[in-house]
Every structure is written in structure tokens, then in C-alpha cells.
Amino acid sequence: MSVSVKITGLNEFKYHIREFSEKQKTRLKMALDSVLIDIVNYIKNSGQWIDRTSNLRNSVGYAAGESDVPTFKASKTTQSFNVLNLGGGSQWDGNVLSGAVFAGMEYAIYVEFKEGHWVISGGFNEFRPKIMQLLAERAGF
């Protein structure tokens, strides 16, 4: 006894899987931008320093991107994190979605270390416990 099976539509199936993956990736990128903007806004609105010129407050920003390895180096005035390993192999060129929040003024480090003040660390301390939850909600997962 022999059984013969013919499978058709495999190329179409691969196409739809790839298209679905790209849509998920786009949703995650948009969710990451949204969370990073919330962190930056929290820092700008809640920073515990006297801002005579507004330079420090206005220099707080973020960067997000994807790569094979995390590309953001952490320092005392830059907090970074890897959001999600998006998959391995050749599914995407990059497979790590990363984000960083930074303060662009050179003196930010001195304010960060001043007792009772923070520039970046306070924002991350506030958001760190809920970053993954916010990403999942905003990406629709």
C-alpha cells in the first residue's frame, strides 16, 4: 500500500508568513517609538533640576533601531535596552530592536550625579517595570 500526497501553495504560504512578519515588525517599531517618546516626555516634565536655559531639558531625546547586535552604548547619561529579539537567521536583516534615551548636553552627567537630581535615570526607574507591557499593548499583542 502506498499513499501519495501532493502539497500545493507552499510559495504562497511562505509569502503570507513573510508579509505577516513584516507587519508585526512594523507594529513593534511604532510601539517602541511611542514608549520612548513617553519616557522622554516624562523626563522633560518631571526632571528635578533647575533649568535656567532649557538646554538640558531640550537635549533629552531618544534613538531606536534594529540590528544584529545592540548598537547603543550605555553611559551615565544614556540608558538603553534591547526590546526584543525579533528572530534569528535570515528572516530579517536585523533581529534586535533597541532603544536608547539620552541627554545631549555635556554637563548632564554632573546633574545626574548631584544628590536629589536625575536626568535620565529617574525616567527609566519609572518606566523600567512596564516597558515590555506597554510595548505589547501598543503593538497589539
N, C-alpha and C positions, 0 to 999 in steps of 0.2 A: 504494500500500500504506500502510495506517495501523495504528498499534498503539495500543491504549488500555490504560492501566494505572490501576487503582483502588487507592489505599492506604487501608487502614482501621486503626484503632487508634492513630492519632497522638496523640490526647489521653491515652490510657492510657500510651503510651510517655513522653510529657512528664512525667506524674505519677510514674512509676517513676524517671526520671532525677532529678527534684527530691527524691524521697524518699531516693535513694542519696546525693545531695549532702549532705543534712541529716545523714545518719548519719556520713558522713566528717567533716563539720564538728564534730559532737559528739565523735567519737573524737579529733580533733586538740585540741579544748579540754581533754579529760580528760588527754591526753598532756602538754599544756603545763602543766597544774596539777601533774602528777606530777613533771615535770622541775624546775619552780620550787620545789616542796617539797624535792626533793633538794638543790638549791643552798642553800636557806635552812638546812636541817639541817646541811649541810657547814659553812656559815659559823658556825652556833651551836656546833658541836662542835669546830671547828678554829681558831677565832679566836685570834690571837696576842696578845691583850691580857689584862691582869689585870682581872677583873670582880668588884669588891668588892660591888656591889649587885645584880648580874644585870640591871639595867635595860637596858643596851645590848644584851646578848645576847638578851634577851626582846623587844626592839623590832624585831629583824630580821624582815621579812615580805616578802610578795610581792603583786602585783596582776596580774591577767590580764584581757584583754578583747578585743573586736573593735570595729573602727570603720572608717570610710572612710580615715582618716589616723591615723598613730600618735599616741597621746594622752599617752604618758608622757614627761616631760621628764627628761633625764639630768642629774644633778649629781654631785658627788664622792661622795655617799653614796647615790646611786641609780644602778643600772646597768639599762639597758633594752635591749630588742631587739625587732625585728619578726620573728615566727616565719615567717610565710608569707603571701604574697598569695593569698588563697583564691579569687580570681576577680574579674572586673570586672563592670561593668554592674549589672543589677538582679537578678542571681542571688541575692544575699544583700544585706540592708541594709548590712552592714559587710563589708569584704573584706580587712582586715588583722587578723591575730591577733597581739597584742602582749603582752609580759610585762615586768615590772619587779620587781627585788629592791631593797628599801630598808632603811635603818636609821632608826628613828623618833626617836632621841634627838638633841637639838640638838648635843651635843658629839661625835657620831660623826665629823664632818669632821676634828676635831683628832686623833682616834685614827687615822683613815685616813692622815693626813699624817705621823704620828710614825714615825720611821725604825724599820724592823723590824716594824711593825704593819700590819694591814689590817683593815677591817671588811667591806666589800663586794667590793673589787677582787680579793682572793685567791680568793674563791668563783667569780667569773667567770673569772679566769685559769685555774682548774682545769677548769671546765665548758665554756668557750667552744669548744674544738675539737670537742666531741662533742655539742653541743646538738641539731643537726639529726639526727644519727644516732639519738640517744635518742628524739627525737620520732617519727621514722619507725618505730622498733622498737615503741614503746609505742602508736602509733596503728594498728599492724598493716599498715603499707605495705611 
